């Protein structure tokens, strides 16, 4: 469904491994969107992008900058094992309902 996914962890190696593992789960399909395993602090503007992404970020960057994460972004906290999303209902088109 081409969503925005933000992986959050204090461990850079865990961010990289989790991002690659998620991409491998898509096989035989392939991820054609943005993949940034570790987002530098200077590039936090990318989180407001209008396209799907899979990005890893350290939690101190989110706390220090005090910025709002878009409602469409799935936040996966790898250290605590939690997933949060403000907009929990995916939008389903009329055509999908007819096919179902």
C-alpha atoms as a printed R data frame, in Angstrom:
    type eleno elety resid chain resno       x       y      z
1   ATOM     1    CA   UNK     A     1   0.000   0.000  0.000
2   ATOM     2    CA   UNK     A     2   3.075   2.221 -0.332
3   ATOM     3    CA   UNK     A     3   3.205   3.826  3.113
4   ATOM     4    CA   UNK     A     4   5.738   6.004  4.874
5   ATOM     5    CA   UNK     A     5   7.653   4.003  7.474
6   ATOM     6    CA   UNK     A     6   9.969   5.508 10.081
7   ATOM     7    CA   UNK     A     7  12.171   3.075 12.016
8   ATOM     8    CA   UNK     A     8  13.379   4.471 15.356
9   ATOM     9    CA   UNK     A     9  16.273   3.025 17.356
10  ATOM    10    CA   UNK     A    10  19.313   4.137 19.324
11  ATOM    11    CA   UNK     A    11  21.395   1.446 17.600
12  ATOM    12    CA   UNK     A    12  22.514   2.299 14.060
13  ATOM    13    CA   UNK     A    13  23.226  -1.327 13.187
14  ATOM    14    CA   UNK     A    14  19.688  -2.308 14.188
15  ATOM    15    CA   UNK     A    15  18.232   0.410 11.954
16  ATOM    16    CA   UNK     A    16  20.178  -0.844  8.954
17  ATOM    17    CA   UNK     A    17  19.384  -4.524  9.534
18  ATOM    18    CA   UNK     A    18  15.685  -3.846 10.125
19  ATOM    19    CA   UNK     A    19  15.368  -1.751  6.957
20  ATOM    20    CA   UNK     A    20  17.050  -4.412  4.835
21  ATOM    21    CA   UNK     A    21  14.937  -7.156  6.444
22  ATOM    22    CA   UNK     A    22  11.709  -5.282  5.653
23  ATOM    23    CA   UNK     A    23  12.781  -4.832  2.048
24  ATOM    24    CA   UNK     A    24  13.580  -8.549  1.755
25  ATOM    25    CA   UNK     A    25  10.063  -9.455  2.984
26  ATOM    26    CA   UNK     A    26   8.690  -7.898 -0.196
27  ATOM    27    CA   UNK     A    27  10.259 -10.554 -2.436
28  ATOM    28    CA   UNK     A    28   9.339 -11.230 -5.274
29  ATOM    29    CA   UNK     A    29   8.269  -7.582 -5.388
30  ATOM    30    CA   UNK     A    30  10.843  -4.825 -5.046
31  ATOM    31    CA   UNK     A    31  10.904  -1.509 -3.220
32  ATOM    32    CA   UNK     A    32  11.101   1.324 -5.758
33  ATOM    33    CA   UNK     A    33  10.891   4.216 -3.318
34  ATOM    34    CA   UNK     A    34  13.243   6.050 -0.975
35  ATOM    35    CA   UNK     A    35  15.316   3.918  1.406
36  ATOM    36    CA   UNK     A    36  17.518   5.712  3.947
37  ATOM    37    CA   UNK     A    37  18.677   3.253  6.640
38  ATOM    38    CA   UNK     A    38  20.130   6.029  8.835
39  ATOM    39    CA   UNK     A    39  18.841   9.576  8.346
40  ATOM    40    CA   UNK     A    40  21.370  12.294  9.225
41  ATOM    41    CA   UNK     A    41  20.182  15.117 11.461
42  ATOM    42    CA   UNK     A    42  20.683  17.626  8.634
43  ATOM    43    CA   UNK     A    43  18.148  15.827  6.402
44  ATOM    44    CA   UNK     A    44  15.078  15.702  8.670
45  ATOM    45    CA   UNK     A    45  13.111  17.699  6.070
46  ATOM    46    CA   UNK     A    46  12.813  14.447  4.088
47  ATOM    47    CA   UNK     A    47  10.223  13.240  6.629
48  ATOM    48    CA   UNK     A    48   7.719  15.708  5.128
49  ATOM    49    CA   UNK     A    49   8.089  14.199  1.656
50  ATOM    50    CA   UNK     A    50   4.853  13.423 -0.237
51  ATOM    51    CA   UNK     A    51   6.063  10.007 -1.430
52  ATOM    52    CA   UNK     A    52   6.514   6.604  0.295
53  ATOM    53    CA   UNK     A    53   9.746   6.017  2.166
54  ATOM    54    CA   UNK     A    54  11.498   3.668  4.554
55  ATOM    55    CA   UNK     A    55  13.763   5.690  6.820
56  ATOM    56    CA   UNK     A    56  15.712   4.878  9.980
57  ATOM    57    CA   UNK     A    57  16.330   7.587 12.571
58  ATOM    58    CA   UNK     A    58  17.826   7.842 16.038
59  ATOM    59    CA   UNK     A    59  15.353   8.967 18.751
60  ATOM    60    CA   UNK     A    60  17.467  11.862 20.031
61  ATOM    61    CA   UNK     A    61  17.045  13.601 16.665
62  ATOM    62    CA   UNK     A    62  13.266  13.563 17.052
63  ATOM    63    CA   UNK     A    63  13.442  14.790 20.657
64  ATOM    64    CA   UNK     A    64  15.971  17.565 20.004
65  ATOM    65    CA   UNK     A    65  14.279  19.073 16.956
66  ATOM    66    CA   UNK     A    66  10.782  18.964 18.525
67  ATOM    67    CA   UNK     A    67   9.128  18.644 15.133
68  ATOM    68    CA   UNK     A    68   5.811  17.006 14.355
69  ATOM    69    CA   UNK     A    69   5.864  13.792 12.375
70  ATOM    70    CA   UNK     A    70   3.205  13.644  9.687
71  ATOM    71    CA   UNK     A    71   0.027  11.676 10.514
72  ATOM    72    CA   UNK     A    72   0.581   9.317  7.572
73  ATOM    73    CA   UNK     A    73   3.884   7.980  8.895
74  ATOM    74    CA   UNK     A    74   4.060   4.561 10.574
75  ATOM    75    CA   UNK     A    75   6.496   4.929 13.482
76  ATOM    76    CA   UNK     A    76   8.204   1.666 14.433
77  ATOM    77    CA   UNK     A    77  10.155   1.860 17.700
78  ATOM    78    CA   UNK     A    78  12.606  -1.026 17.431
79  ATOM    79    CA   UNK     A    79  13.947  -0.583 20.964
80  ATOM    80    CA   UNK     A    80  10.513  -0.877 22.623
81  ATOM    81    CA   UNK     A    81   8.872  -3.113 20.018
82  ATOM    82    CA   UNK     A    82   5.962  -0.770 19.328
83  ATOM    83    CA   UNK     A    83   4.249   0.547 16.203
84  ATOM    84    CA   UNK     A    84   2.222   3.744 16.192
85  ATOM    85    CA   UNK     A    85   0.126   5.450 13.580
86  ATOM    86    CA   UNK     A    86  -2.255   8.340 14.068
87  ATOM    87    CA   UNK     A    87  -4.267   7.637 10.907
88  ATOM    88    CA   UNK     A    88  -5.048   3.958 11.491
89  ATOM    89    CA   UNK     A    89  -7.568   3.409  8.685
90  ATOM    90    CA   UNK     A    90  -6.043   2.816  5.252
91  ATOM    91    CA   UNK     A    91  -7.938   4.441  2.415
92  ATOM    92    CA   UNK     A    92  -9.576   1.843  0.182
93  ATOM    93    CA   UNK     A    93 -10.786   2.777 -3.253
94  ATOM    94    CA   UNK     A    94 -14.253   2.078 -4.619
95  ATOM    95    CA   UNK     A    95 -12.797  -0.300 -7.209
96  ATOM    96    CA   UNK     A    96 -11.232  -2.453 -4.493
97  ATOM    97    CA   UNK     A    97 -14.558  -2.757 -2.695
98  ATOM    98    CA   UNK     A    98 -16.226  -3.872 -5.940
99  ATOM    99    CA   UNK     A    99 -13.513  -6.470 -6.599
100 ATOM   100    CA   UNK     A   100 -13.766  -7.798 -3.064
